Amino acid sequence: MKALQYRTVGAEPEVVDVPDPEPGPGQVLLKVTAAGVCHSDIAVMSWPAEQLPFPLPLTLGHEGVGTVAALGPGATGFEVGDAVAVYGPWGCGSCHMCAQGKENYCLRAAELGIRPPGLGAPGAIAEYLLVDNPRHLVPLGVLDPVRAAPLTDAGLTPYHAIKISLPKLLPGSTAVVIGTGGLGHVAIQLLRAMTAARVVALDLTEEKLALARAVGAHETVLSGASAAASVRELTNGRGAEVVLDFVGAPPTTTAAGAMAAVEGDVTIVGLGGGTLPVGFGALPYEASVTSPYWGTRAELIEVLDLARAGSVDVHVETYTMDEAPRAYQRLHDGLVNGRAVILPNG
């Protein structure tokens, strides 16, 4: 089968032929319908060899949907032909966190060598994907698989981040979304669907801010040195009760802290390497800073339910398997408006 692999440190990903996988005991084989392209992959491909926690080559893609092609011995709960989404943050299934459905925070994943597809295990940008356990599949139902694929991360991750701060997103509050790309433009829609907060979106270009307005942002601000002051002006000096940073670079984390309100939440989601000092006087009184990771399987079910209700609609650019390297280059260059999605069998 064809697969997009990161094969050599520092090299571009390439489409290669690899053996078709076969499901072992308890495993499920999917024929991949669609797979999302994420900035996390670019972050992984920027690491030097000594930082890579897994061997190469690696088949990329941690946002995947498909149809069940075969069930391994003992695998139950699905039938061949079922349309499913893949819950990506695989865990051991039995530790304290996994017992709560929080496999994204599995306490034994590193010890046991368990890694998500596309982030250590073979990923979804391939004609077929081997899923380790049926519990990591969620029925897709009537959802468009192309728009549903990004929801497994670009939907789930901001949904989880927003749920953390729901008690603060009351009428009259302000939520800021920094970075309106794959995750950010979904976060805006989730905030509008789940809260009464005013949503302010920040990004570097008017094109990206136009998408932010189209999906529901009440206000938009160009990122830059004056962005925090602009947010404070919009809030009459109060600041934002919740700031969601989907970039995470040093300039954006600094701005996030500068625009937070007293008792505000700053949530750093992006992998841009930025940090935020915490200490008396460094931030407004009682401000909280957190850096969540992905979300739970139950939350993925909730995100898909929101999509079925029409509350979330991912803006996508589609690419064939042979075009997949170009999709990553466009994402790297900041040219993707929304989410790039690969159709491995399209």
Secondary structure, DSSP 8 states (H G I E B T S, - for coil): -EEEEE-STTS--EEEE-------TT-EEEEEEEEEE-HHHHHHHHS-GGG-SS-S-EE--SEEEEEEEEE-TT--S--TT-EEEE------SSSTTGGGT-GGG-SSHHHHT---BTTTB--SSBSEEEES-GGGEEE-TTS-HHHHGGGGTTTHHHHHHHHHTGGG--TT-EEEEE--STTHHHHHHHHHHH---EEEEEESSHHHHHHHHHTT-SEEEE-STTHHHHHHHHTTT--EEEEEESS--HHHHHHHHHHEEEEEEEEE---S------SBTTBSTT-EEE---S--HHHHHHHHHHHHTTS----EEEEEGGGHHHHHHHHHTT--SSEEEEETT-
